[in-house]
Amino acid sequence: QTLEANLSTAQQNLSSKGSIREAFIALANFYRGQGMSSEAIIRLRHAQEYSSDRHQSDVTLSLAILCLEDQSYSMVQNFREINDKNRNDWVYDSKLKCARALGYLGQGKFHDAAVSLLGVKHVDFTQQLNSVLSAEDIALYGGLLGMIMLDREDIEKMVQIEAWRERLELVPFLRDAIRCYMRAEYGECLRLVDNLKGWIMLDLFLSPHVDTLWKMMRDKCIVQYFQPYMSLSLTTMKDEFGFDSVDELEDAVALLIESNRIIGARIDGVNRTLTGMSAPGLVQKKRNMLMKKIAFTGDKLIDEVEGMILRMSCLENNIIVQDKSSSYKSGRRGYTGGRFDANISSDEEDHDVHML
């Protein structure tokens, strides 16, 4: 009540924007302490309206942090358009990118989260953002999501950035996993990522997506592992990727083939091998598929043209096609628009005329 009274006094006395802003922020902090996040967000939005350019970034970041705590992830994405004028402030820009990345991560948009974190420069965690994010978190989120979602060239660019090399030193297991991935040592890479599971399971933002991220990482390694080969032993792959049985590996590879992640491959269930097509074989397969598609389209076009010609012939000869249950006006045969059709023979008087 005291805080509401202070706000009302500041508004009635037409005080400076700073006094009104501070009153709204005090109310927001009070509601946040009481666990009433929605009320706190409303007060901070009002504080934004009374903020000058100098205070706009601080209020916006406080609002972003509150939205993350309330799991209102979609709201965080709107702050970029509102604050384009603050783009020259790289500290604020980096913090806002971190907040947006957490919002994307909360929504399961892993690629967008990885791209946002990739553009983060040095971040000062002494003020704001330290309640939801640390330097180790940036390294973990950015490195893990980048390795899963980005191409090999983009990952190589990431590790060449000095700021990212320094961050990855904070998470040695992830640093070594990225090195193994770049050297195509996929089995060792997965084992190192598996060692991070205990840490990830305790993370507020990553824990809901642990199984999904692990499957995506393993599938990506399987696809890239198979690319240079024409044939692979499923038993060898089982040991390399840590599957419990060859049948489990077959199921995983079958899903990758069905989703066209592995193109032109076949599973030999007798010899327990995964066999792929040669480059000329893939070209021939694509050509055959294209020819089938062209033949289907041609047949469909011919049917449509024949049907159109048949309908035009019916209209020119005043022929009407009706169901058996329908009858002509006046109960007579051959009635077409007020006159009789003399071309209908007497043999058809007791039968309906049908056209196919």
KACORKA-V558663 format. One line per field, one symbol per residue. ss: DSSP state (~ for helix, > for strand, _ for the rest). phi: phi as a letter, one per 30 degrees, with the letter a starting at -180 (. if undefined). psi: psi as a letter, one per 20 degrees, with the letter a starting at -180 (. if undefined). A space follows every 50 residues. Layout:
ss = ???
phi = ???
psi = ???
//
This chain:
ss = _~~~~~~~~~~~____~~~~~~~~~~~~~~~~~___~~~~~~~~~~~~~_ __~~~~~~~~~~~~~~~~~___~~~~__~~~~_~~~___~~~~~~~~~~~ ~~~~~~___~~~~~~~~~________________~~~~~~~~~~~~~~~_ _~~~~~~~~~_~~~~~~~___~~~~~~~~~~~___~~~~~~~~~~_~~~~ ~_____~~~~~~~~~~~~~~~~~~~~____>>>~~~~~~~~____~~~~~ ~~~~~~~~______>>>>____>>>>__~~~~~~~~~~~~~~~~~~~~~~ ~~~~~~~~~~~~~~~~____________~~~___>>__>>_____~~~__ ______
phi = .ddddddddddddhddedddddddddddddddddicdddddddddddddc cdedcdddddddddddddddicddddddddddcddcddcddddddddddd dddddddicdddddddddcdcdbccdbhhddbabddddddddddddddcc ddddddddddddddddddddbeddedddddddcicdddddddddddeddd dcddcdedceddddddddddddddddedccabddddddddciddadddde dddddddddidccicbccdddhbcccddeddddddddddddddddddddd ddddddddddddddddchcccbddddbddiicdidbijbccddddddcdc bdcbcc
psi = hgghggggghhhjlrqhgggghgghggghghghijmhghhgghhhhhhhk prhhiggggghhhgghhghikmhhhhiihghhkhijhinhgggghhhggh ghggghijmhghgggghhjpbppojhprhiiiqrhhgggggggghghghr rhghghhgiipghhhhghiinhghghghghghjkmhghghhhhhhighgh hiphhhhijggghgghgggghgghhhgiqhqqphgghghgjkqhrhhhgg gghghhghjkhopjqqpohgilqoprqrghggghghgghghggggghggh gggggghgggghhghhjlppprrhiqqrqjjqqjookjrqoiiprhijhj qqpqp.
//
